[in-house]
Amino acid sequence: MPWKASSVVDERMRLVLEYESGLWTMTELCQARQVSRETGYYWVRRYRQGGLEALQDRDRAPRQHPNQTPEEIEAAVLALRRAHMTWGPRKLKWVLEREQAGRRWPAASTIGQMLAREGLVVARKKRRRAPPYTEPFAAAEAPNRVWCADFKGWFRTGDGERIDPLTISDACSRYLLRCQAVEKTDGGPVRAIFESAFREWGLPGAIRTDNGAPFASRAVAGLSRLAVWWMKLGIVPERIAAGHPEQNGRHERLHRTLKQETASPPAANRRAQQRVFDRFRREYNERRPHEALEMRTPSAVYEPSPRRYPARVPEPEYGSAFQVRRVRPCGQFRWKGENVFVSETLVGEPIGLLSMDDRFYIVYFAAFPIARFDSHKRVLLPCSAEKDYLGYGAGQGEVSPCPAPHPLEEPEKKVSGMAPV
């Protein structure tokens, strides 16, 4: 016969039931099981208080822990997280400490454990990433040095209308200057939004965009009518390399947050969606802290530009060393009795031609070189078209071909591909 298995709980039950029968004394029962009489009487008391269930092992964990987070503190953390599902533990802790300074809030690691326990953490798919770019982000060490602009990918509202939000941000402070849904992505509506931003915040030194319309075109130097207007205001139109959105990484990171918090679920209609954008913009600027800003908000870092938007856009002016030509309605200018095509985006605008030698001229619009002019062949060439003329005149007091002046600082060497937030 197999041995009968007996557990500790079974032995307790036998001891108690045999004692209650009155046939054995506690001394005899405890000697047979090699336990003390105090132990035997303890389990008898447990049995008389709670029956056979009281003989089971009890959880030895303490019911209260001195370091346990109070329920009201945990409830406040979880409520803020549910209201802002894109905020991590450090942002949640910083906002709670700022808005409710009288309470003692747990560490960010503890907050992270709370979120995971409540199922409020969405695991991200791990991706292989390129090593970080170690140089500082070009021309973005102070507010209004560089603004970034782009269209967030379009989506539809509840009534089926297409939404194309145009976003404008300051690269240094991350301040979201505009988040506006436009009916058309051409130059007219976009210019109106930029003009409104210029009137409110002043003029930046440069505006960084991609190579799409209405920011750029296939015209000379990639100029669009919007870029021409910026150049007349002394703003450098910076364009990232084609197929490299990481060169405008800070703005792309903003777009990811914008999509997470405003596009799903979409609002009922255009007006409702714009109200969502406006609410996001206020919260992004005034409440949401940024780790790259030492947990400050963009509104605490940004300040308006000292360069105010003029009442009248100035006409480009050129010095006595320039030969000035006005671009005609067909996009051409006159040169010694002949028409030379430059660009239809410059129709009605004056351009300046600065002589390099007896054949080549640098073509300027406002303070910006846009091409080189071959006066013998009557054609325009890109600034770097002929390597023989790169660096021409450098150090001899002459003008090098197509320098790239910046109204606020020295010409930049690179555009950083990394943008921490």
C-alpha positions in Angstrom: 0.0 0.0 0.0 1.2 3.5 -0.7 2.1 5.8 2.2 -0.7 8.1 3.3 0.2 11.7 2.6 -0.4 14.1 5.5 0.0 17.8 5.5 0.7 20.2 8.4 -2.9 21.5 8.2 -4.3 17.9 8.3 -2.2 17.2 11.5 -3.7 20.4 13.1 -7.2 19.2 12.3 -6.6 15.7 13.8 -5.0 17.2 16.9 -7.9 19.6 17.5 -10.7 17.0 16.8 -9.1 14.3 19.0 -8.7 16.8 21.8 -12.3 17.9 21.4 -13.5 14.3 21.6 -12.2 14.1 25.2 -10.4 10.7 24.8 -6.9 12.2 25.0 -5.2 14.8 27.0 -3.3 17.7 25.4 -0.1 16.3 26.8 -0.6 13.0 25.1 -1.5 14.5 21.8 1.4 16.9 21.7 3.9 14.3 22.7 2.8 12.1 19.8 3.3 14.9 17.4 6.4 16.4 19.0 5.0 19.9 19.5 4.6 22.0 22.6 1.4 22.1 24.6 1.3 25.9 24.0 1.1 25.2 20.3 -1.6 22.7 20.8 -3.7 25.1 22.9 -3.1 27.8 20.3 -4.7 25.8 17.5 -7.6 24.8 19.7 -8.3 28.5 20.3 -8.1 29.2 16.6 -10.6 26.3 15.9 -13.1 27.5 18.5 -13.0 31.0 17.1 -13.2 30.3 13.4 -13.8 26.6 12.8 -11.8 24.3 10.6 -11.0 27.2 8.2 -9.1 29.0 10.9 -6.6 26.2 10.9 -5.3 27.2 7.5 -2.1 29.2 7.1 -2.6 32.9 7.1 -0.9 35.5 4.9 2.1 36.8 6.9 2.4 40.0 4.8 1.8 43.2 6.8 -1.6 44.8 6.2 0.0 48.3 6.4 3.4 49.3 5.2 5.2 52.5 6.5 6.3 53.4 3.0 3.0 52.6 1.2 1.7 55.4 -1.0 -1.5 56.9 0.4 -4.6 56.1 -1.7 -5.4 59.8 -2.3 -1.9 60.4 -3.7 -2.1 57.4 -6.0 -5.5 58.4 -7.2 -4.2 61.9 -8.1 -1.3 60.4 -10.0 -3.6 58.0 -12.0 -6.1 60.7 -12.7 -3.5 63.0 -14.2 -2.1 60.1 -16.3 -5.5 59.2 -17.6 -6.0 62.9 -18.6 -2.6 63.0 -20.3 -1.7 59.5 -21.6 1.4 60.8 -23.4 3.0 62.1 -20.2 5.6 59.9 -18.5 6.4 59.6 -14.8 8.9 62.5 -14.6 6.5 64.9 -16.3 3.6 63.7 -14.0 5.7 64.2 -10.9 6.9 67.6 -12.0 3.4 68.9 -12.8 2.0 67.5 -9.5 4.8 69.1 -7.5 4.2 72.4 -9.3 0.4 72.5 -8.9 0.1 70.9 -5.5 3.3 71.8 -3.7 1.9 71.1 -0.2 1.9 67.3 -0.8 4.8 64.9 -0.8 4.8 63.0 -4.1 6.5 59.7 -4.7 9.6 59.2 -6.9 9.2 59.0 -10.6 10.2 55.3 -10.4 7.3 54.6 -8.0 4.9 56.5 -10.3 6.1 54.3 -13.2 5.3 51.2 -11.1 1.8 52.6 -10.4 1.1 53.2 -14.1 2.3 49.7 -15.0 0.2 48.1 -12.3 -2.9 49.9 -13.5 -2.3 49.0 -17.1 -1.6 52.6 -18.1 1.7 51.9 -19.9 1.7 51.1 -23.6 4.8 49.2 -24.6 6.6 50.6 -27.6 8.1 48.5 -30.3 11.8 48.7 -30.0 13.6 50.0 -33.1 17.2 50.1 -34.0 18.3 53.8 -33.9 21.2 55.6 -35.4 23.9 57.0 -33.0 23.1 60.5 -31.7 24.5 63.6 -33.5 26.9 65.1 -31.0 26.9 68.7 -32.3 24.4 71.3 -31.0 21.3 72.0 -33.0 22.3 74.7 -35.6 21.2 78.3 -34.9 18.8 77.4 -32.1 20.6 78.6 -29.0 18.2 81.5 -28.3 14.5 82.1 -29.0 13.6 83.3 -32.4 16.9 82.3 -34.0 15.1 79.6 -35.9 11.4 78.9 -36.3 10.3 75.5 -37.6 7.2 75.0 -39.8 5.5 72.1 -41.4 2.1 70.5 -42.2 1.1 67.6 -39.9 -0.1 64.6 -41.9 -3.8 65.2 -42.8 -6.7 63.3 -41.3 -10.5 63.6 -41.5 -13.0 64.8 -38.9 -16.1 63.0 -37.9 -18.1 64.6 -40.8 -15.5 63.5 -43.3 -13.8 66.9 -43.9 -10.0 66.8 -44.5 -7.9 68.6 -41.9 -4.3 69.8 -42.7 -2.9 71.4 -39.6 0.0 73.9 -40.1 2.3 74.1 -37.1 4.9 76.8 -36.3 7.3 76.4 -33.4 10.4 78.1 -32.0 13.3 75.7 -32.2 15.0 76.8 -29.0 12.1 77.0 -26.6 9.8 74.5 -28.3 7.1 77.2 -28.0 4.2 76.3 -30.3 3.4 79.6 -32.0 0.6 78.3 -34.3 -1.4 75.1 -34.7 -4.0 76.0 -37.4 -6.1 73.9 -39.7 -6.1 75.4 -43.2 -8.6 74.7 -45.9 -5.9 74.9 -48.6 -2.2 74.3 -48.3 -1.2 76.9 -50.9 0.6 80.2 -50.3 -2.4 82.5 -49.5 -3.8 80.9 -46.3 -0.3 79.9 -45.1 1.0 83.5 -45.6 -2.0 84.8 -43.6 -1.1 82.5 -40.7 2.6 83.5 -40.8 1.7 87.2 -40.9 -0.5 86.8 -37.8 2.4 85.1 -36.0 4.8 87.8 -37.1 2.5 90.5 -35.8 2.1 88.8 -32.5 5.6 87.5 -31.8 7.9 89.5 -34.2 10.3 88.2 -36.9 12.7 85.2 -36.5 16.1 85.0 -38.0 15.3 81.9 -40.1 12.5 79.5 -40.8 13.3 75.9 -41.3 10.9 73.8 -43.5 11.0 70.8 -45.8 11.1 71.1 -49.6 7.4 70.9 -50.3 4.9 73.6 -51.4 4.3 76.3 -50.4 7.7 76.6 -48.7 9.7 75.8 -51.8 9.4 75.3 -55.5 11.4 74.2 -58.6 12.3 77.8 -59.4 15.8 79.2 -59.1 17.3 78.5 -55.6 14.1 76.7 -54.8 12.3 79.9 -54.2 8.5 80.1 -53.7 6.4 83.2 -53.3 6.2 82.6 -49.6 10.0 82.4 -49.4 10.4 85.6 -51.4 8.2 87.4 -48.9 10.3 86.0 -46.0 13.5 87.2 -47.7 12.1 90.7 -48.1 11.6 90.7 -44.3 15.2 89.6 -43.7 14.3 86.0 -42.8 16.5 83.2 -44.1 14.4 80.3 -45.6 16.3 77.2 -44.4 15.3 73.9 -46.1 16.2 70.5 -44.9 17.7 67.9 -47.2 15.2 65.9 -49.2 14.2 62.7 -47.4 15.7 63.7 -44.1 13.0 64.8 -41.7 15.3 64.2 -38.8 17.0 67.5 -39.6 13.9 69.1 -38.3 13.7 66.6 -35.5 12.3 68.9 -32.8 9.4 69.8 -34.9 8.8 66.2 -35.9 8.7 65.2 -32.2 6.1 67.9 -31.6 4.0 66.3 -34.4 4.1 62.9 -32.7 2.7 64.4 -29.5 0.2 66.4 -31.5 -1.1 63.3 -33.3 -1.4 61.3 -30.1 -3.4 64.0 -28.3 -5.6 65.6 -31.0 -6.2 63.2 -33.9 -7.7 60.2 -32.2 -10.6 60.2 -32.0 -11.2 63.0 -34.5 -13.5 65.8 -33.6 -17.0 66.1 -35.1 -16.1 68.9 -37.5 -13.5 71.5 -38.4 -14.5 74.0 -35.7 -14.4 71.4 -33.0 -11.1 70.1 -34.2 -9.6 73.6 -34.1 -10.8 74.0 -30.5 -8.9 70.8 -29.8 -5.8 72.2 -31.4 -6.1 75.5 -29.4 -6.5 73.5 -26.1 -3.5 71.4 -27.0 -1.4 74.5 -27.8 -2.2 76.1 -24.4 -1.4 73.0 -22.5 1.8 72.2 -24.5 3.1 75.8 -24.0 2.0 76.5 -20.4 1.7 73.2 -18.5 3.6 70.4 -20.1 7.3 70.4 -19.0 10.1 69.5 -21.3 13.1 67.6 -20.2 15.4 69.4 -22.7 14.4 72.7 -21.0 15.3 71.3 -17.5 11.6 70.5 -16.9 10.5 74.1 -17.7 7.6 74.9 -19.9 8.1 76.6 -23.3 6.3 79.7 -22.1 8.9 80.0 -19.3 11.7 80.1 -21.9 10.2 81.9 -24.9 10.2 85.6 -25.4 9.0 87.7 -28.3 11.5 88.8 -31.0 12.9 92.3 -30.8 12.5 92.5 -34.6 8.9 93.7 -35.1 6.9 93.1 -38.2 6.9 96.3 -40.2 3.8 98.2 -41.2 5.0 98.0 -44.8 7.2 95.3 -46.3 10.4 97.1 -47.4 11.5 97.1 -51.0 14.9 95.4 -51.5 17.8 97.9 -51.8 21.2 97.4 -53.4 24.4 99.3 -53.2 26.2 101.2 -55.9 28.3 98.1 -56.9 25.1 96.3 -58.1 23.4 96.5 -61.4 19.7 96.4 -60.6 17.1 94.8 -62.9 13.4 94.4 -62.2 11.9 91.0 -63.1 9.2 91.4 -65.8 5.8 89.7 -65.9 7.2 86.8 -67.8 9.8 86.1 -65.2 12.6 87.6 -67.3 15.0 90.6 -66.9 16.7 92.6 -69.6 20.4 92.3 -70.2 21.9 94.3 -73.1 18.8 94.2 -75.2 18.0 90.5 -74.5 15.6 88.7 -72.2 17.1 86.4 -69.5 14.7 84.1 -67.6 15.2 84.0 -63.9 11.9 83.0 -62.2 8.2 83.8 -62.2 8.2 83.8 -58.4 10.2 87.1 -58.6 7.9 88.9 -61.0 7.8 92.6 -60.1 10.8 92.3 -57.8 14.2 94.1 -58.2 17.3 91.8 -58.3 20.9 92.9 -58.0 23.8 91.6 -60.1 27.2 91.9 -58.5 30.2 91.5 -60.9 32.7 88.7 -60.2 34.7 89.3 -63.4 34.0 90.3 -67.0 31.7 87.3 -67.5 30.1 86.1 -64.3 27.8 87.9 -61.9 26.3 87.0 -58.6 22.5 87.4 -58.7 21.1 88.7 -55.4 17.6 89.1 -54.2 17.5 91.4 -51.1 20.5 90.3 -49.0 20.5 86.7 -50.4 22.6 85.4 -53.4 20.4 83.1 -55.4 22.4 82.2 -58.6 25.3 83.1 -60.8 24.7 84.8 -64.2 26.8 83.9 -67.2 26.6 87.1 -69.2 28.1 85.5 -72.3 25.6 82.7 -72.6 22.8 84.6 -71.0 21.9 81.8 -68.6 21.7 81.5 -64.8 23.7 78.8 -63.0 23.5 77.4 -59.5 25.9 78.9 -57.0 28.0 75.8 -56.9 27.7 74.9 -60.6 31.4 75.4 -61.4 34.0 74.3 -58.9 36.6 76.7 -60.5 34.7 79.6 -59.0 34.2 78.2 -55.5 36.0 80.5 -53.1 36.7 83.0 -55.9 38.3 86.1 -54.5 38.5 84.9 -51.0 41.2 86.8 -49.1 41.7 89.3 -52.0 39.0 91.7 -50.8 36.6 90.5 -53.5 33.2 88.8 -53.1 33.2 85.0 -53.0 30.5 83.4 -55.1 27.2 83.0 -53.4 28.0 83.6 -49.8 25.1 82.8 -47.5 24.7 85.7 -45.1 22.5 85.2 -42.0 21.0 88.3 -40.4 21.6 87.1 -36.8 24.7 85.0 -36.8 27.6 83.4 -38.7 26.7 80.9 -41.5 26.1 77.4 -40.0 28.1 74.4 -41.0 25.6 71.6 -40.4 22.0 71.0 -39.4 21.7 68.6 -36.5 19.8 65.5 -37.0 19.0 65.0 -33.3 16.4 67.0 -31.3 15.9 65.9 -27.6 12.6 66.9 -26.0 
